[in-house]
Amino acid sequence: MYTFSQLLLRNCILGIVFSLIVVLFSILAASKYLQEKQNNHASIIKANSTLLLNDGLQQNKNDSMEQVFIESLHSNYKYTLLKVTKNPDTNIYNASNPIKTLVLPYTLPKVNKLNVKNNLTIIYQLDFSNESSLIIEILSLMLGLTFIFIFIASLLSSHSYKAVLKKLCDDLKTAIKSDFSENEVLKDKTPGEFDQIFTELKKLVNTHHLSTTALEEKAFLEPVTKLSNRSRFVQYFENQISRDQSIKFGVLSITRCSELQTINQIHGYNAGDTYICGVAEIMKGLITKYQGAQLFRLNSSDFATIIPNSTMKSAESYAKQLTEKFNSYQQVSDLDSVAFTGLVAFQKDKPLGELLALADTGISIAQTQHRNSWHAQTDTDILESASASYGNQNWRQEIDNVIENQRITLLVQNIKPSNRNVKVYGEVLARFLNSNDEMLPTASFVAMAEKLDKIVAIDKMIIEKVISEITNKNLTSSSYGINVSTRSIHDEHFLIWLERRLLRDPAIASRLIFEITEYGLQQNIKTSKRFIDMIHRAGSKVTVERFGVGLTSFKFFKDLKPDFIKMDSTYTRDIDEDKNNQYFLRLMVDLAHRLSISVLAESVEGQEEKFALEKLFIDGCQGFYIGKPLPL
């Protein structure tokens, strides 16, 4: 808050600066104007000399005519200096009349020297005292008005500050949590008290700023790894990368944790979080070697690394180190693989969507190579045609190789019944091998099989393999669940094939339970009902897994008549602590039992969860705590 004296001093300084600028401009303008006027006077002198000093006069009259010429100049014009000489040594006339009034410095013109008829040399300087006085009067008047304006502006500014303060207090006194009134704020306040009020306002603003910053950090922070999330990644790339002039190019890498889904399914979600944190720590340690590198967690299984101003060669060194670290982590953690990485170089004008698509293609290619490998995607033309994607071609070859050579191994994870009267089964989990007998990432394999329209063939292969294993190992005393894709249950040719295959081995068919997702059933109710009816005719059973995600009505299930529903893990995780999920699950169990449908729970990871589910009359539990997957 400024005091009146401070405002006056500030405005005086501004006025003085303004006045100095005006004075300097006036000096320049006046100097130029007076010099031009004196230069123009030379033409007048020449004209007079031509009239009075013509060459035709007699010599005895020249002297008198020169005197007439000089008198004419002196009588008609005012000079501060007028000197007339004839030849270098003869001085005819010399008069000097200095200006006695105040003159602006540097405004008077220079002395002019002029040669005219009869070898006369005229040296002159005009008298500009009147013009100088007028300029000084105008400047003095302007300066006086300026300082009057400064004084008035200072008074108005002081009142304006009070008005602003009143408005601030009216708007913010509630937030400051003070009950001071307008009179308390404005009346008899000293500058120090105004400063105190503004200090309180600053503290309030700072508090709100810190709160906003904390909320923003929380919104952009991924809780498990404490890394920035996808929103921050997009914001960083689109704002900081594009605006920072020091960043010209760089490399984007996407690292995909290939075993997360498998670990969650086999070992539980806590083990999955430990696995993700282990990968994050490895990557955090490596990016410190690269100046300006940033690490983000895009989703459950993908990490993004941006290395600005880095060449692809330097980024490949980073990827090689990642592979080495992942190989060591794989051996310690007893995993089939850890993660695969796709690299792509970027310029500032490259759209983020294209870069992510190229990096994803690089991951697809890396997954068909050795464990924990990486691939630098340098061919950007693949975006123009999906069929031209080298990643797709590699995956197609791998999938065809798996189907042709039956490169598949089967595990089974048992479901434990809650009581002896409930009959449950073991879920078969398929794992796929490449030509080196190395495990391919299951989630990526299934996703690419669906993308390349190979999933129906994969489902057939798994079903054939399960039936063959049951037959060869005489496993007809137990029941086995087989996952079937959404594409297959709505494929007419697959339904015909499956019905014939089950009818060929009715004893084994009665031991099979086909698991389909709730979402898959909802895609086409008519074909879904046809599929379930066919399964029941063949003597097999049906489980609707991931139940509760779509909240399908029970009228729908009454019409379809599945044998089991398997509750989605979002309802069963930490069920012992979540009262809302307990209530919902108890309601689902009661309704399902009224329709003679058994209810199963997956992702059971602790004893407390198991006990809580049993109290809710769940028919069976599946998860890491119940039992790990074992070879079929």
C-alpha positions in Angstrom: 0.0 0.0 0.0 1.5 3.4 -1.1 1.3 6.5 1.1 0.4 9.8 -0.4 4.0 11.0 -0.3 5.2 7.8 -2.0 2.6 8.2 -4.7 3.6 11.9 -5.1 7.3 11.0 -5.4 6.6 8.2 -7.8 4.4 10.5 -10.0 7.0 13.3 -9.8 9.7 10.9 -11.1 7.4 9.9 -13.9 6.6 13.6 -14.7 10.3 14.5 -14.7 11.1 11.7 -17.1 8.2 12.7 -19.3 9.3 16.4 -19.2 12.9 15.5 -20.1 11.7 13.6 -23.1 9.6 16.5 -24.2 12.4 19.0 -23.7 14.8 16.8 -25.7 12.3 16.5 -28.5 11.7 20.3 -28.4 15.4 21.0 -28.6 15.9 18.7 -31.6 12.8 20.1 -33.4 13.7 23.8 -32.7 17.3 23.3 -33.7 16.3 21.8 -37.0 13.7 24.5 -37.6 16.0 27.4 -36.9 18.8 26.0 -38.9 16.6 25.5 -41.9 15.3 29.1 -41.5 18.9 30.5 -41.4 19.9 28.4 -44.4 16.9 29.7 -46.4 18.0 33.2 -45.5 21.0 32.7 -47.8 18.8 32.8 -50.9 17.4 36.2 -49.8 20.9 37.6 -49.4 21.8 36.3 -52.9 18.7 37.9 -54.4 19.5 41.3 -52.8 23.1 41.1 -54.0 22.0 40.5 -57.5 19.7 43.5 -57.6 22.0 46.0 -55.9 25.5 44.7 -57.0 25.2 44.1 -60.8 28.3 44.0 -62.9 27.2 46.9 -65.1 27.7 49.7 -62.5 30.7 51.9 -62.6 33.5 51.1 -60.2 33.2 54.4 -58.4 29.6 53.6 -57.6 30.3 50.1 -56.4 31.4 51.3 -53.0 28.2 53.2 -52.4 26.1 50.3 -53.6 27.8 47.9 -51.2 27.0 50.2 -48.4 23.4 50.3 -49.5 23.3 46.5 -49.7 24.7 46.1 -46.2 22.3 48.7 -44.8 19.4 46.9 -46.6 20.3 43.6 -44.8 20.8 45.2 -41.4 17.6 47.2 -41.6 15.3 44.4 -42.8 16.6 41.5 -40.7 17.9 41.0 -37.1 21.3 39.5 -36.7 23.3 38.4 -33.8 26.3 38.4 -36.1 26.7 40.2 -39.5 30.2 40.5 -41.0 31.0 41.6 -44.6 34.5 41.3 -46.1 35.9 42.0 -49.5 38.8 39.9 -50.6 40.6 38.0 -47.8 42.0 41.1 -46.0 39.4 43.9 -46.4 36.8 44.2 -43.6 33.8 46.3 -44.8 31.3 45.7 -42.0 31.3 43.9 -38.7 28.3 44.0 -36.2 27.5 41.7 -33.2 24.4 41.7 -31.1 24.3 38.8 -28.6 20.9 37.5 -27.5 20.1 38.8 -24.0 17.1 36.6 -23.2 17.1 32.9 -22.1 17.8 30.5 -24.9 17.3 26.7 -25.0 20.8 25.2 -25.3 21.8 23.7 -28.6 18.9 25.3 -30.5 20.8 28.3 -32.1 22.0 27.5 -35.6 25.6 27.6 -36.7 27.1 30.7 -38.3 26.7 30.7 -42.1 29.3 31.9 -44.6 28.2 33.1 -48.0 30.0 34.4 -51.1 28.2 37.0 -53.3 28.9 39.5 -56.2 32.0 41.7 -56.2 34.0 39.2 -54.2 32.0 39.9 -51.0 31.9 37.3 -48.2 29.1 37.5 -45.8 29.2 35.8 -42.4 25.9 35.9 -40.5 23.7 34.4 -37.8 20.1 35.5 -37.5 18.5 36.7 -34.3 16.1 34.0 -33.0 15.4 35.5 -29.5 11.7 35.8 -30.1 11.3 32.2 -31.2 13.4 30.9 -28.3 11.4 32.9 -25.8 8.2 31.5 -27.3 9.5 27.9 -27.0 10.6 28.4 -23.4 7.2 29.9 -22.5 5.4 26.9 -24.0 7.7 24.4 -22.2 7.3 26.2 -18.9 3.5 26.2 -19.2 3.6 22.5 -20.1 5.8 21.7 -17.1 3.6 23.6 -14.8 0.5 21.8 -16.0 2.4 18.4 -15.7 3.2 18.9 -12.1 -0.4 20.1 -11.3 -1.6 16.9 -13.0 0.9 14.9 -11.0 -0.5 16.3 -7.7 -4.1 15.6 -8.7 -3.3 12.1 -9.9 -1.6 11.3 -6.6 -4.7 12.3 -4.7 -6.9 10.2 -7.0 -4.5 7.2 -6.8 -4.7 7.4 -3.0 -8.5 7.3 -3.1 -8.4 4.5 -5.7 -6.2 2.3 -3.5 -8.7 2.7 -0.7 -11.5 1.8 -3.1 -9.6 -1.3 -4.3 -8.9 -2.3 -0.7 -12.6 -1.9 0.2 -13.5 -4.2 -2.7 -10.9 -6.8 -1.7 -12.1 -6.7 1.9 -15.7 -7.0 0.9 -14.9 -10.1 -1.3 -12.4 -11.8 0.9 -13.2 -11.0 4.5 -15.2 -14.2 4.7 -12.3 -16.2 3.5 -9.9 -14.4 5.8 -12.2 -15.3 8.6 -12.2 -11.8 10.0 -15.2 -9.8 11.0 -13.7 -6.3 10.3 -16.2 -3.9 8.7 -15.7 -1.2 6.1 -15.0 1.4 8.7 -12.5 -0.8 10.5 -10.7 -1.3 7.2 -10.7 2.1 5.8 -11.1 4.6 8.6 -7.9 6.0 10.2 -5.8 3.2 8.9 -2.0 3.9 8.8 0.1 2.5 5.9 1.5 -0.1 8.3 -2.0 -1.4 9.0 -2.8 -1.5 5.3 0.4 -3.6 4.8 -0.7 -5.9 7.6 -4.1 -6.5 5.9 -2.4 -7.2 2.6 0.0 -9.6 4.3 -3.0 -11.5 5.5 -4.4 -11.6 2.0 -1.1 -12.9 0.7 -1.0 -15.6 3.3 -4.5 -16.6 2.3 -3.6 -16.7 -1.4 -0.5 -18.7 -0.7 -2.5 -21.2 1.4 -5.0 -21.7 -1.4 -2.1 -22.0 -3.9 -0.4 -24.7 -1.9 -3.8 -26.6 -1.5 -4.4 -26.4 -5.3 -0.8 -27.6 -6.0 -1.2 -30.5 -3.6 -4.5 -31.5 -5.2 -3.0 -31.2 -8.7 0.0 -33.4 -7.7 -2.4 -36.0 -6.3 -4.5 -36.0 -9.5 -1.5 -36.5 -11.6 0.2 -39.1 -9.4 -0.2 -42.9 -9.9 -0.6 -44.3 -6.3 1.3 -47.7 -6.7 4.6 -46.6 -8.2 4.3 -42.8 -7.3 5.0 -42.0 -10.9 3.2 -39.4 -13.0 0.1 -40.8 -14.7 -1.1 -40.7 -18.3 -2.8 -37.3 -17.9 0.5 -35.8 -16.9 2.2 -37.6 -19.7 -0.1 -36.1 -22.3 0.2 -32.7 -20.7 4.0 -32.9 -20.6 4.2 -33.9 -24.2 1.7 -31.5 -25.7 2.7 -28.5 -23.6 6.3 -28.7 -22.3 7.8 -30.6 -25.3 6.1 -28.3 -27.9 6.9 -25.0 -26.1 10.4 -25.7 -24.7 12.7 -24.2 -27.4 15.7 -26.2 -26.0 14.0 -29.5 -27.0 14.2 -30.1 -30.7 13.8 -33.9 -30.9 14.0 -37.0 -28.8 12.9 -40.7 -28.3 9.7 -42.1 -26.9 9.8 -45.6 -25.5 6.8 -47.7 -24.2 7.6 -50.6 -21.9 4.8 -53.1 -21.4 4.8 -55.5 -18.4 3.8 -58.7 -20.1 3.2 -60.8 -17.0 0.9 -58.6 -15.0 -2.4 -60.3 -15.9 -0.8 -63.8 -15.3 0.7 -62.8 -12.0 -2.6 -61.3 -10.9 -4.4 -64.4 -11.8 -1.9 -66.9 -10.4 -0.3 -65.1 -7.5 -2.8 -62.4 -6.6 -3.0 -58.6 -7.0 -0.5 -57.9 -4.2 2.1 -59.9 -6.1 1.1 -57.9 -9.2 1.7 -54.6 -7.5 5.1 -55.8 -6.2 6.0 -56.8 -9.8 5.0 -53.4 -11.2 6.9 -51.6 -8.5 10.0 -53.7 -9.2 9.8 -52.7 -12.9 9.3 -49.1 -12.0 12.4 -49.0 -9.7 14.5 -50.5 -12.5 13.4 -47.8 -14.9 13.8 -45.0 -12.4 17.4 -46.1 -11.8 18.2 -46.1 -15.5 16.7 -42.8 -16.6 18.9 -40.8 -14.1 21.7 -41.4 -16.6 19.9 -39.4 -19.3 19.5 -35.7 -18.9 15.9 -34.5 -18.9 14.4 -38.0 -19.2 10.9 -38.4 -17.8 9.1 -41.6 -16.7 5.3 -42.1 -16.6 2.9 -44.9 -15.9 0.3 -44.9 -18.6 -1.9 -47.7 -17.4 -1.8 -50.9 -15.4 0.9 -52.5 -17.5 2.5 -49.7 -19.7 5.3 -47.3 -18.8 6.4 -44.4 -21.1 9.8 -42.9 -21.1 10.6 -39.6 -22.9 14.3 -38.9 -23.5 14.5 -35.3 -25.0 17.3 -34.4 -27.4 18.4 -38.0 -27.6 19.4 -39.9 -30.7 18.0 -43.4 -31.4 21.4 -44.8 -30.9 21.6 -43.5 -27.3 18.0 -44.7 -26.7 18.9 -48.1 -27.9 21.6 -48.2 -25.3 18.9 -47.4 -22.7 16.8 -50.3 -24.0 19.7 -52.7 -23.9 20.3 -51.9 -20.3 16.6 -52.4 -19.6 16.7 -55.8 -21.1 19.7 -56.8 -18.9 18.0 -55.5 -15.8 14.8 -57.3 -16.7 16.6 -60.6 -17.3 18.1 -60.4 -13.8 14.8 -59.5 -12.3 13.2 -62.4 -14.1 15.6 -64.9 -12.7 15.1 -63.6 -9.1 11.3 -63.5 -9.4 10.9 -66.8 -11.3 8.9 -65.2 -14.1 8.5 -66.3 -17.7 9.3 -62.7 -18.8 9.2 -59.2 -17.4 8.6 -56.5 -20.0 9.0 -55.6 -23.7 9.9 -52.2 -25.0 9.1 -50.3 -28.2 11.1 -47.2 -29.3 10.2 -44.4 -31.7 12.1 -41.2 -32.5 10.0 -38.0 -32.5 10.1 -34.4 -33.7 8.2 -31.6 -32.0 5.6 -31.5 -34.7 4.8 -35.2 -34.6 1.3 -36.1 -33.3 1.3 -38.1 -30.0 -1.2 -40.6 -31.3 1.0 -41.6 -34.2 4.0 -42.0 -31.9 2.1 -44.2 -29.5 0.9 -46.4 -32.4 4.4 -46.8 -33.7 5.8 -47.6 -30.3 3.0 -50.2 -29.8 4.0 -51.8 -33.1 7.6 -51.9 -31.8 6.3 -53.7 -28.7 4.4 -56.2 -30.9 7.6 -57.0 -32.8 9.7 -57.2 -29.6 7.3 -59.7 -28.1 7.9 -62.2 -30.9 11.6 -62.1 -30.3 13.5 -63.3 -27.2 12.5 -62.6 -23.6 12.4 -58.9 -22.4 13.6 -57.7 -25.8 13.1 -54.3 -27.4 12.6 -53.0 -30.9 13.2 -49.6 -32.4 10.3 -48.8 -34.8 11.9 -46.6 -37.6 9.5 -47.4 -40.4 6.7 -44.8 -40.1 4.9 -45.8 -43.3 3.2 -48.7 -41.5 0.6 -46.3 -40.2 -0.7 -45.9 -43.7 -1.8 -49.6 -44.0 -2.6 -51.9 -41.1 -1.8 -54.9 -43.2 1.7 -53.6 -43.9 2.6 -53.6 -40.2 5.7 -55.7 -39.6 4.5 -56.2 -36.0 1.3 -57.8 -37.3 3.2 -60.0 -39.7 5.5 -61.3 -37.0 2.5 -62.0 -34.7 0.7 -63.8 -37.5 3.7 -66.0 -38.0 4.0 -66.8 -34.3 0.3 -67.6 -34.0 0.3 -69.8 -37.0 3.4 -71.5 -35.6 1.6 -72.1 -32.3 -1.5 -73.5 -34.0 0.4 -75.7 -36.5 2.8 -77.2 -33.9 0.4 -77.2 -31.0 2.8 -75.1 -28.9 0.6 -74.9 -25.9 0.9 -75.9 -22.3 -2.1 -76.2 -19.9 -2.3 -75.3 -16.2 -5.3 -75.7 -13.9 -6.3 -73.6 -11.0 -8.9 -75.3 -8.8 -11.9 -73.7 -7.3 -12.5 -74.8 -3.7 -16.2 -75.5 -2.8 -17.6 -73.9 0.4 -19.2 -77.2 1.4 -19.3 -80.8 0.2 -22.7 -80.5 -1.5 -21.4 -78.0 -4.0 -19.8 -79.4 -7.1 -17.2 -77.0 -8.7 -14.3 -77.4 -11.1 -10.8 -76.3 -12.0 -10.2 -73.5 -14.5 -7.8 -74.4 -17.3 -5.2 -71.7 -18.1 -3.5 -71.9 -21.5 0.1 -70.7 -22.0 1.7 -70.4 -25.5 5.2 -71.0 -26.6 7.3 -69.7 -29.4 9.7 -71.8 -31.6 12.4 -71.6 -28.9 9.9 -73.0 -26.3 9.9 -69.6 -24.6 6.6 -68.4 -23.1 4.8 -65.7 -25.1 3.0 -63.0 -23.2 -0.5 -64.5 -22.8 -2.5 -61.2 -22.8 -0.7 -59.9 -25.9 -1.0 -63.3 -27.7 -4.8 -63.4 -27.1 -5.2 -59.7 -28.1 -3.2 -60.2 -31.3 -5.1 -63.4 -32.1 -8.4 -61.5 -31.9 -6.9 -58.6 -34.0 -5.7 -61.0 -36.7 -8.9 -63.0 -36.7 -7.2 -66.1 -35.3 -9.0 -66.4 -32.0 -11.5 -69.0 -33.1 -8.7 -71.3 -34.2 -7.0 -70.7 -30.9 -10.2 -71.6 -29.0 -10.5 -74.8 -31.0 -6.9 -75.8 -30.3 -7.3 -75.2 -26.6 -10.5 -77.3 -26.5 -8.9 -80.1 -28.4 -5.9 -80.0 -26.2 -8.0 -80.2 -23.0 -10.1 -83.1 -24.3 -6.9 -84.9 -25.4 -5.3 -84.4 -22.0 -8.4 -85.6 -20.1 -8.5 -88.7 -22.3 -4.8 -89.5 -22.2 -4.5 -89.0 -18.5 -7.9 -90.4 -17.5 -9.0 -87.3 -15.7 -12.7 -87.9 -16.0 -13.2 -87.8 -12.3 -12.8 -84.0 -12.2 -14.5 -81.1 -14.1 -12.6 -78.4 -16.0 -13.5 -74.9 -17.1 -12.4 -73.6 -20.5 -12.4 -69.9 -21.4 -14.1 -69.2 -24.8 -13.8 -65.8 -26.5 -16.7 -63.6 -27.4 -15.9 -64.0 -31.1 -16.2 -67.7 -30.9 -19.6 -67.9 -29.1 -21.1 -65.8 -31.8 -19.5 -67.7 -34.7 -22.0 -70.1 -36.4 -19.3 -72.4 -37.8 -17.6 -72.6 -34.3 -20.9 -73.6 -32.7 -21.4 -76.4 -35.3 -17.9 -77.6 -34.8 -18.1 -77.5 -31.0 -21.4 -79.4 -30.8 -20.1 -82.2 -33.0 -16.9 -82.4 -31.0 -18.7 -82.6 -27.7 -21.2 -85.2 -29.0 -18.3 -87.3 -30.1 -17.1 -87.7 -26.4 -20.2 -87.4 -24.2 -18.4 -88.6 -21.1 -15.8 -85.9 -21.4 -18.4 -83.3 -22.4 -20.2 -83.7 -19.1 -16.9 -82.7 -17.4 -16.5 -79.5 -19.3 -17.6 -76.0 -18.2 -17.3 -73.2 -20.7 -16.5 -69.8 -19.3 -17.8 -66.7 -21.1 -17.8 -63.1 -20.0 -20.9 -61.2 -19.1 -20.0 -58.6 -21.7 -19.6 -61.3 -24.3 -23.1 -62.6 -23.7 -24.6 -59.1 -24.0 -23.2 -58.6 -27.5 -25.9 -60.7 -29.1 -28.5 -62.2 -26.8 -30.0 -64.4 -29.5 -26.7 -66.1 -30.4 -25.7 -66.3 -26.7 -28.9 -68.2 -25.9 -28.2 -70.5 -28.8 -24.7 -71.2 -27.6 -25.8 -72.0 -24.0 -28.7 -74.2 -25.2 -26.2 -76.1 -27.4 -23.8 -76.5 -24.5 -26.6 -77.9 -22.3 -27.8 -80.3 -25.0 -24.2 -81.7 -25.3 -24.1 -82.3 -21.5 -21.7 -79.5 -20.6 -22.2 -76.5 -18.4 -21.7 -72.7 -18.6 -20.1 -70.1 -16.3 -20.7 -66.4 -16.7 -17.4 -64.8 -15.5 -16.7 -61.2 -14.6 -20.2 -61.0 -13.4 -21.3 -57.6 -12.0 -19.4 -55.4 -14.4 -22.4 -54.9 -16.7 -25.1 -55.4 -14.0 -27.2 -57.5 -16.3 -30.7 -58.1 -15.1 -31.5 -61.5 -13.6 -34.4 -61.9 -16.0 -31.7 -62.1 -18.6 -30.0 -65.0 -16.7 -33.4 -66.6 -16.1 -33.8 -66.9 -19.9 -30.2 -68.0 -20.6 -30.0 -70.4 -17.6 -26.2 -70.5 -16.9 -24.9 -73.0 -14.3 -22.4 -70.7 -12.5 -21.7 -67.0 -12.2 -18.2 -65.9 -11.2 -18.2 -62.5 -9.5 -15.8 -60.0 -10.8 -12.7 -59.3 -8.7 -13.7 -55.7 -8.0 -16.4 -57.1 -5.7 -14.4 -59.9 -4.0 -11.1 -58.0 -3.3 -11.0 -56.8 0.3 -14.5 -58.1 0.8 -13.9 -58.4 4.5 -13.5 -54.6 4.8 -16.0 -53.4 2.3 -19.5 -53.3 3.8 -21.1 -52.1 0.5 -19.7 -55.0 -1.5 -20.8 -57.4 1.2 -24.3 -56.2 1.0 -24.3 -56.3 -2.8 -22.7 -59.8 -2.9 -25.2 -61.2 -0.4 -28.0 -59.9 -2.5 -26.5 -61.5 -5.7 -26.0 -64.8 -4.0 -29.6 -64.9 -2.7 -31.1 -64.1 -6.2 -28.8 -66.6 -7.9 -29.6 -69.4 -5.6 -33.3 -68.8 -6.2 -32.6 -69.5 -9.9 -30.4 -72.6 -9.1 -27.2 -70.8 -10.1 -24.0 -71.4 -8.2 -22.0 -68.3 -7.3 -18.2 -68.4 -7.4 -15.6 -65.8 -6.2 -12.3 -65.2 -7.9 -9.1 -63.4 -6.8 -9.4 -64.6 -3.2 -6.0 -63.7 -1.7 -6.3 -64.0 2.0 -7.9 -65.9 4.8 -10.1 -63.0 5.9 -11.5 -62.7 2.4 -12.2 -66.4 2.3 -14.0 -66.4 5.6 -16.1 -63.3 4.7 -17.1 -64.9 1.4 -18.1 -68.1 3.1 -20.3 -66.1 5.5 -22.1 -64.7 2.5 -22.8 -68.3 1.3 -20.5 -68.1 -1.8 -20.5 -71.6 -3.3 -16.8 -71.7 -4.2 -13.6 -69.6 -4.1 -10.7 -69.3 -6.5 -7.4 -67.4 -6.1 -3.9 -67.4 -5.0 -4.8 -68.2 -1.4 -6.9 -71.2 -2.5 -4.3 -72.7 -4.8 -1.7 -71.8 -7.4 -2.1 -73.1 -11.0 -0.5 -76.4 -11.6 0.1 -78.5 -14.7 -3.0 -80.3 -15.9 
